[in-house]
Amino acid sequence: MFGTSGVRGSIEAVSPSLVLRIGRAVGSMSDRVVVGRDGRYTGGSLVSAFVSGAESVGCDVTRIGVVPTHVVAWTAREYDAYGAVITASHNPPEDNGVKLFCDDGGEFSEDDEKEVESLVEGDTSVSWEEWTEADETEVVDEYIDAAWEYVGVSDIDLHVAVDCANGVGARTTVPLLERMGCAVVPVNAQTDPAFPGRGSKPTPETLAEFVDFVRDGFDLGLAHDGDADRLVVVDDEGVVSEDAVLAVLAREHAPGTVLTTPNASPRVDEAVKEADGEVERVALGAVSQEVRRRDAVFAAEPWKHVFPDFGGWVDGTIAAAEVVAAYAEDDCIFDGLREVNVRKESVGCENDDKPAVMKAAEERLREEYGGSFDTADGVRVDLGDGRWFLVRASGTEPVVRVYAEGDDELVTSLVSLVKDAVRRV
């Protein structure tokens, strides 16, 4: 039921009946739950379903409305409650999902998710007089106050454009940057469940018009996905690679231990090492969970960043603020990192076939490539001379992903190898 980022899929898969049972399960695990959502058409109904399930087991529920995912995590910690956000993040508008947080703001662990799965199959509810009724509260202003206190900057004189993808990022990122002193122009800031401005997922292709807009008079551009956990950075040279942004933020927080994932470039390691820090890699989708177990100063996977001193969740608004603050200090922060170019390709693969496909792919990869193999999360191979690749089954979509840095011919060869493994299963 759970992928690498909660439960996610079409409304036929993530149905009101399923979400009601998830709400009942989570409500059985905690005395209190806070619930928010992004702006999708199906969000209101799914929130009602989740709340009904939690109320039926006597759990106190607080609705916090249409907010970024990180606001739900922050509120869960502040209210000493579990958190649930109804969102499909960067997926298309027809999808939706459920992402869950513990009372410290950290994402549910694998053990937590297994407990939910076991409870979903039950039908326990309390007696009628113990049912609860949800209340509602507004928390965005409190979150912005806390975020501004953490960033601690109020005199930044930059002209910044923020593309919110018709999602919910405008509620937090725009006012925080304005409080920091920036002149901010919001783009696609009105929440619209169809994502008419450019689609929910920010990519170099979907951001082409925004890049031109930023070049026409802005110091910096920032772009979110639908629930504002992702951050993409744009300057006068175009979209800054996700690995360059990750390296800059990691370097800003070193020395200390930085957590990242197998699909991050070794250039991140180099930047952290230059700042007397060290890098440890953890499974993709597990960064937030690993922050709770390790003494890390910063953690991230490409486009998604965790700031442990503020909280153990991915936070696109804090990421935006920290990029702006670093750029205000030195507008050359991305120099020397721009050439980092990790190619990414996807090969269609049915979810049930993924184990067999990955086994076959690993056998072929070991036959054809030398180098250092790491199979903790997919198959990552360091070929030397800055060349590396990762082949990994997606935890959120029916695809196997190929990541590679070094040359285009390598990517073409790897994609062909994976397609052959899919055909043979």
VENGIZI-V444650 format. One record per residue. RES is the residue in one small letter. PSI is psi as a letter, one per 20 degrees, with the letter a starting at -180 (999 if undefined). D_LAST is the distance of its C-alpha to the last C-alpha in whole Angstrom. Layout:
RES,PSI,D_LAST + RES,PSI,D_LAST
This chain:
m,g,23 + f,p,24 + g,b,22 + t,i,24 + s,l,26 + g,b,27 + v,p,26 + r,q,25 + g,a,24 + s,r,26 + i,h,29 + e,h,27 + a,g,25 + v,m,28 + s,r,30 + p,h,34 + s,h,34 + l,g,31 + v,h,33 + l,g,36 + r,h,34 + i,g,33 + g,g,37 + r,g,38 + a,g,36 + v,h,37 + g,h,41 + s,i,41 + m,i,40 + s,q,43 + d,i,46 + r,q,46 + v,p,43 + v,q,43 + v,p,41 + g,r,41 + r,r,39 + d,a,38 + g,j,39 + r,q,36 + y,g,37 + t,i,36 + g,g,37 + g,g,40 + s,g,39 + l,h,36 + v,g,39 + s,h,41 + a,g,39 + f,g,38 + v,g,42 + s,g,42 + g,g,40 + a,h,42 + e,h,45 + s,i,44 + v,j,44 + g,j,47 + c,p,46 + d,p,48 + v,p,46 + t,p,47 + r,p,46 + i,j,46 + g,b,45 + v,o,43 + v,q,42 + p,q,40 + t,h,37 + h,h,39 + v,h,43 + v,g,41 + a,g,40 + w,g,44 + t,h,45 + a,g,43 + r,g,45 + e,h,48 + y,j,48 + d,l,47 + a,r,45 + y,q,41 + g,q,39 + a,p,37 + v,p,36 + i,o,35 + t,q,33 + a,j,30 + s,d,31 + h,j,30 + n,r,27 + p,r,29 + p,h,32 + e,i,30 + d,r,28 + n,r,30 + g,a,29 + v,p,31 + k,p,32 + l,q,34 + f,q,36 + c,r,39 + d,j,42 + d,j,42 + g,i,40 + g,q,37 + e,q,34 + f,p,33 + s,r,31 + e,h,28 + d,g,30 + d,g,32 + e,h,29 + k,h,28 + e,g,32 + v,g,32 + e,h,29 + s,h,31 + l,h,34 + v,h,32 + e,i,32 + g,r,35 + d,k,38 + t,p,41 + s,r,44 + v,r,47 + s,q,50 + w,h,52 + e,i,54 + e,i,52 + w,q,50 + t,r,50 + e,p,50 + a,q,49 + d,r,51 + e,q,50 + t,q,51 + e,p,51 + v,i,50 + v,g,49 + d,h,52 + e,g,52 + y,g,49 + i,g,50 + d,g,53 + a,h,51 + a,g,49 + w,h,52 + e,h,54 + y,g,51 + v,g,51 + g,k,55 + v,p,55 + s,j,57 + d,k,59 + i,p,56 + d,m,57 + l,q,54 + h,o,53 + v,p,49 + a,p,47 + v,o,45 + d,o,42 + c,j,41 + a,k,38 + n,k,40 + g,c,39 + v,j,41 + g,h,42 + a,h,45 + r,h,46 + t,g,46 + t,g,46 + v,g,48 + p,h,51 + l,g,50 + l,h,51 + e,h,54 + r,h,55 + m,i,54 + g,i,57 + c,q,54 + a,o,55 + v,p,52 + v,o,51 + p,q,48 + v,p,45 + n,l,43 + a,i,45 + q,p,45 + t,p,43 + d,p,41 + p,i,38 + a,i,37 + f,l,37 + p,h,39 + g,g,40 + r,j,36 + g,q,34 + s,h,33 + k,p,31 + p,o,33 + t,r,31 + p,h,33 + e,g,33 + t,i,34 + l,j,37 + a,g,38 + e,h,41 + f,h,42 + v,g,42 + d,h,45 + f,g,46 + v,h,46 + r,h,48 + d,l,51 + g,j,53 + f,q,51 + d,h,50 + l,q,47 + g,q,44 + l,p,42 + a,p,39 + h,r,37 + d,a,34 + g,h,35 + d,j,36 + a,k,37 + d,h,35 + r,q,34 + l,p,37 + v,p,37 + v,p,40 + v,p,41 + d,a,44 + d,i,46 + e,i,43 + g,b,41 + v,p,38 + v,p,38 + s,q,35 + e,h,33 + d,h,33 + a,g,37 + v,g,38 + l,g,36 + a,g,38 + v,g,42 + l,h,41 + a,g,40 + r,h,43 + e,h,46 + h,i,45 + a,q,45 + p,r,46 + g,a,44 + t,p,40 + v,p,38 + l,p,35 + t,a,32 + t,r,28 + p,i,26 + n,j,25 + a,q,29 + s,q,31 + p,i,33 + r,h,36 + v,g,36 + d,g,36 + e,g,39 + a,g,41 + v,g,41 + k,h,42 + e,h,45 + a,j,46 + d,k,46 + g,a,43 + e,q,40 + v,p,36 + e,p,34 + r,p,30 + v,r,29 + a,q,25 + l,p,25 + g,i,26 + a,j,28 + v,g,31 + s,h,34 + q,g,33 + e,h,34 + v,h,37 + r,h,38 + r,i,38 + r,q,39 + d,m,42 + a,q,40 + v,i,43 + f,q,40 + a,q,36 + a,q,34 + e,r,30 + p,p,31 + w,i,33 + k,p,33 + h,q,36 + v,p,38 + f,n,41 + p,h,42 + d,i,46 + f,g,46 + g,q,43 + g,k,39 + w,r,37 + v,p,36 + d,o,39 + g,h,39 + t,g,43 + i,h,44 + a,g,41 + a,g,43 + a,g,47 + e,h,46 + v,g,45 + v,g,48 + a,g,50 + a,g,49 + y,h,49 + a,h,52 + e,h,53 + d,o,52 + d,j,50 + c,j,49 + i,h,46 + f,i,43 + d,p,45 + g,i,43 + l,i,40 + r,h,39 + e,i,37 + v,o,34 + n,n,32 + v,o,28 + r,q,26 + k,p,23 + e,q,20 + s,q,17 + v,p,14 + g,p,13 + c,p,10 + e,q,10 + n,g,12 + d,h,10 + d,i,7 + k,g,9 + p,g,10 + a,h,7 + v,g,6 + m,h,10 + k,g,10 + a,h,9 + a,g,11 + e,g,14 + e,g,14 + r,g,14 + l,g,16 + r,h,19 + e,h,19 + e,i,20 + y,p,22 + g,a,25 + g,a,27 + s,o,27 + f,p,23 + d,o,23 + t,k,21 + a,h,23 + d,n,21 + g,b,18 + v,o,18 + r,p,22 + v,p,23 + d,o,27 + l,i,28 + g,r,31 + d,k,34 + g,j,33 + r,p,29 + w,r,26 + f,r,23 + l,p,20 + v,p,17 + r,p,16 + a,p,14 + s,q,17 + g,i,19 + t,i,20 + e,q,18 + p,m,15 + v,q,14 + v,p,13 + r,q,17 + v,p,18 + y,p,22 + a,q,24 + e,p,28 + g,g,29 + d,q,28 + d,h,26 + e,h,25 + l,g,23 + v,g,22 + t,g,21 + s,g,19 + l,g,17 + v,g,16 + s,g,15 + l,g,13 + v,g,11 + k,h,10 + d,h,9 + a,h,7 + v,g,5 + r,h,6 + r,i,4 + v,999,0
